[in-house]
């Protein structure tokens, strides 16, 4: 899938952009959900034939000037523009170094594990770019294991959210969480075939809840924010989430979950067998 990702991303943004948003009339009998190719070609001052080749993956080396023109015509935000630039750069790099493929990290440095243990009161864990939960501390085990997230020998957050029915029960804002997980997966692909193979397995297992999101090519993923969890033992928890990039050749993230209110702080203390008052709520 990555071979045609540049064109697929452009097409997804063209189909998502309403004509009125770029100063065009909607007009009758419109079959295309967004802009027609001819409309975008006119706005970007490129030929329809060339735009078709780009979207179909038959031309993968557009100039920076053409990319900028397409981005301007589509009114892309800064996140989409940066992703478009990265896709073009990744394609160029793959053509220059076709045998050089990034690998997906499966191990965590001892110093990172020590950091997790040092966060002895606060749930924390480490993810790789596919959403594999590589390591975690005891507070996160107490929080996540009753949900089913840590079942199996290789727990994966994306897989759990998109394929496990328990996720819809435990996450009241499941749809927003699913959007965020798919956006992270898109954002961190980095040209690795393993990411696309994982996405294909997800598509076969999860079906439309994943495929519909994947085809929209979301890439704006909030790495901080409020997560609400319906815990079978601790009740409703409100957690402020912070995700920190680790210094790895392949992206890893240290994710820390902090109680967002006093009730959650007390519930986490009780879950860990502590007297309430050890944890303090942290405003988002």
Buried (B, 14 or more C-beta within 10 A) or exposed (E): BBBBBBBBBBBBBBBBBEBEEBEBEEEEEEEEEBBBBEBBBBBBEBEBEBBBBBBEBEBBEBEEEBBBBBBEBBEBEEBBBEBBBBBBEBBEEBEEEEEEEBEBBEEBBEEBBEBBEEBEBBBBBBBBBBBBBBBBBBBBBBBBEBBBBBEEEEBBBBBBBBBBEBBBEBBBBBEBBBBBBBBBBBBBBBBBBBBBEBBEEBBEEBEEBBBEBBBBBBBBBEBEBEBBBEBEEBEEBBBBBBBBEBEBEBBBBBBBBBBBBEBBBBBBBBBBEEEEEEBEBBEE
